[in-house]
Amino acid sequence: MKYNYLIVGAGFTGAVIAREIAEKCNQPVLVIDRRNHISGNAFDHNDNSGILIHEYGPHIFHTNAPQVWNFLSKFTEWIPYEHRVLGQVDKKLIPIPFNFTSIETLFSTKEATIIKKHLLEEHGNNVKVPILNLMESKNRFVKELADYIYKNVFYNYTKKMWDLEPQELDPQVLSRVPIQIGYDDRYFNDKHQAMPKEGYTKMFQQILNHPNIEVKLSTQFKDVSNPNEFKKIIYTGPIDEFFDYRHGELPYRSIQFEFITHDTEYKQKVGTMNFPGFEFKHTRMTEFKHLTFQKNPKTTLCREYPEAYNSKKNLPYYPIPTQENKVLLQKYRAEAEKIKERIAFVGRLADYQYFNMDQAVARGLQFFQKEIL
Ligand SMILES: Cc1cc2nc3c(=O)[nH]c(=O)nc-3n(C[C@H](O)[C@H](O)[C@H](O)COP(=O)(O)OP(=O)(O)OC[C@H]3O[C@@H](n4cnc5c(N)ncnc54)[C@H](O)[C@@H]3O)c2cc1C
């Protein structure tokens, strides 16, 4: 078959665009991926104990965008799931984001009552406030709390996660860390919070299941012998790799995932435990059965160890949001601009921007509307 479109990458971005072209333009699409599976970083599969695990770290779906929710709901049923996280701070377990229960656990009743009163007076009940705002507060009690959280939770976690001082990162990172005023202990507040009933990979199979779509796995873009044959190429891989790193490598943070199965039904109280302290090498530990509601006498957890990215050793996960890297990205964007009629760069690695899954879907849908339709 002759394909009009080549899509490089079978993750959220590539799969969504492929489906839209196949269905709404009735055009043949070839999707390739260098991995031996579809679903990109959202790939899940059963481990030896029959527990559905996420190969590239826990993926929890949440969105406020109706177009994203409606699009994905054509390909999967959902299990409602609200994620909860406990952090180990000062040898105590506290809800993350920091909320009133966290304050009551870490401070005396007298101190906690005063702090909660001042937070409520300043911000009202049941809202999430960025820690940056609280750190700038003129109220002594609010500022002291924010400084405590910054020092004991945010600073350590950030250092472990990025191996950078917080001020070296884009201020956006700090401005996104919230404190919950009130007792709501959900990690996300989005309207839709759910997991695909049969997993992400089954959902991707449905998205890509269309007579106009062919998928070739274990196939690199470099293996495509005749890229000029396609009317348009949509590339969702790393933008610096496409241009042979001619301006230098865009840095990423990588993660090593360690999967551990226990002969017990449950090991943790909640989906994820955070470990900001330097006494632990890992940052998070997630128990998959909380996310999937599977019944199984065993349980599998995943520990995450952040590490430097090295293109020969591990995978690029998180673009590092620094000023210097933004400047480097602009050089690649300028190269991409010169060939934009034939090749479009879209997605987490091509945009060099962290996207949640719903943002990757939204990016794919918007790209299709603006650039293809
Ligand atoms: C550890 C971790 C946890 C996360 N948790 C969450 C979460 O809880 N909730 C959430 O909403 N989001 C989460 N995300 C984000 C989510 O993974 C992304 O939103 C999503 O993967 C973006 O999809 P994408 O298609 O842009 O990129 P990807 O999923 O990376 O897909 C790109 C695909 O392109 C392929 N590719 C690249 N280059 C080439 C090439 N040259 N030739 C052929 N194929 C190529 C890759 O193999 C890959 O399969 C998490 C991300 C990470 C790293």
PDBQT file of the ligand as one rigid body, heavy atoms in Angstrom, charges set to zero:
ROOT
HETATM    1  C1  LIG A 401       8.027   8.151  34.617  1.00  0.00    +0.000 C 
HETATM    2  C2  LIG A 401       6.865   8.827  33.947  1.00  0.00    +0.000 A 
HETATM    3  C3  LIG A 401       5.636   8.821  34.582  1.00  0.00    +0.000 A 
HETATM    4  C4  LIG A 401       4.552   9.472  33.996  1.00  0.00    +0.000 A 
HETATM    5  N1  LIG A 401       3.359   9.461  34.645  1.00  0.00    +0.000 NA
HETATM    6  C5  LIG A 401       2.311  10.099  34.110  1.00  0.00    +0.000 A 
HETATM    7  C6  LIG A 401       1.057  10.123  34.802  1.00  0.00    +0.000 A 
HETATM    8  O1  LIG A 401       0.909   9.577  35.900  1.00  0.00    +0.000 OA
HETATM    9  N2  LIG A 401       0.017  10.804  34.235  1.00  0.00    +0.000 N 
HETATM   10  C7  LIG A 401       0.143  11.431  33.019  1.00  0.00    +0.000 A 
HETATM   11  O2  LIG A 401      -0.845  12.012  32.543  1.00  0.00    +0.000 OA
HETATM   12  N3  LIG A 401       1.322  11.415  32.339  1.00  0.00    +0.000 NA
HETATM   13  C8  LIG A 401       2.395  10.760  32.844  1.00  0.00    +0.000 A 
HETATM   14  N4  LIG A 401       3.588  10.732  32.156  1.00  0.00    +0.000 N 
HETATM   15  C9  LIG A 401       3.677  11.401  30.845  1.00  0.00    +0.000 C 
HETATM   16  C10 LIG A 401       3.341  10.472  29.660  1.00  0.00    +0.000 C 
HETATM   17  O3  LIG A 401       4.262   9.404  29.631  1.00  0.00    +0.000 OA
HETATM   18  C11 LIG A 401       3.423  11.314  28.363  1.00  0.00    +0.000 C 
HETATM   19  O4  LIG A 401       2.400  12.271  28.383  1.00  0.00    +0.000 OA
HETATM   20  C12 LIG A 401       3.263  10.510  27.093  1.00  0.00    +0.000 C 
HETATM   21  O5  LIG A 401       4.161   9.449  27.065  1.00  0.00    +0.000 OA
HETATM   22  C13 LIG A 401       3.532  11.420  25.885  1.00  0.00    +0.000 C 
HETATM   23  O6  LIG A 401       3.281  10.710  24.705  1.00  0.00    +0.000 OA
HETATM   24  P1  LIG A 401       4.159  10.960  23.406  1.00  0.00    +0.000 P 
HETATM   25  O7  LIG A 401       3.510  10.180  22.325  1.00  0.00    +0.000 OA
HETATM   26  O8  LIG A 401       4.359  12.404  23.167  1.00  0.00    +0.000 OA
HETATM   27  O9  LIG A 401       5.594  10.360  23.773  1.00  0.00    +0.000 OA
HETATM   28  P2  LIG A 401       6.067   8.856  24.019  1.00  0.00    +0.000 P 
HETATM   29  O10 LIG A 401       5.101   8.107  24.854  1.00  0.00    +0.000 OA
HETATM   30  O11 LIG A 401       7.470   8.935  24.489  1.00  0.00    +0.000 OA
HETATM   31  O12 LIG A 401       6.056   8.199  22.569  1.00  0.00    +0.000 OA
HETATM   32  C14 LIG A 401       7.041   8.474  21.599  1.00  0.00    +0.000 C 
HETATM   33  C15 LIG A 401       7.339   7.170  20.859  1.00  0.00    +0.000 C 
HETATM   34  O13 LIG A 401       8.202   7.477  19.751  1.00  0.00    +0.000 OA
HETATM   35  C16 LIG A 401       9.120   6.415  19.589  1.00  0.00    +0.000 C 
HETATM   36  N5  LIG A 401      10.291   6.939  18.875  1.00  0.00    +0.000 N 
HETATM   37  C17 LIG A 401      11.091   7.946  19.261  1.00  0.00    +0.000 A 
HETATM   38  N6  LIG A 401      12.048   8.184  18.334  1.00  0.00    +0.000 NA
HETATM   39  C18 LIG A 401      11.842   7.296  17.338  1.00  0.00    +0.000 A 
HETATM   40  C19 LIG A 401      12.516   7.030  16.099  1.00  0.00    +0.000 A 
HETATM   41  N7  LIG A 401      13.575   7.734  15.700  1.00  0.00    +0.000 N 
HETATM   42  N8  LIG A 401      12.045   6.018  15.306  1.00  0.00    +0.000 NA
HETATM   43  C20 LIG A 401      10.955   5.278  15.709  1.00  0.00    +0.000 A 
HETATM   44  N9  LIG A 401      10.295   5.503  16.870  1.00  0.00    +0.000 NA
HETATM   45  C21 LIG A 401      10.720   6.492  17.668  1.00  0.00    +0.000 A 
HETATM   46  C22 LIG A 401       9.429   5.984  21.015  1.00  0.00    +0.000 C 
HETATM   47  O14 LIG A 401       9.913   4.642  21.031  1.00  0.00    +0.000 OA
HETATM   48  C23 LIG A 401       8.083   6.154  21.706  1.00  0.00    +0.000 C 
HETATM   49  O15 LIG A 401       7.366   4.935  21.748  1.00  0.00    +0.000 OA
HETATM   50  C24 LIG A 401       4.701  10.123  32.730  1.00  0.00    +0.000 A 
HETATM   51  C25 LIG A 401       5.945  10.124  32.108  1.00  0.00    +0.000 A 
HETATM   52  C26 LIG A 401       7.022   9.489  32.711  1.00  0.00    +0.000 A 
HETATM   53  C27 LIG A 401       8.357   9.535  32.028  1.00  0.00    +0.000 C 
ENDROOT
TORSDOF 0
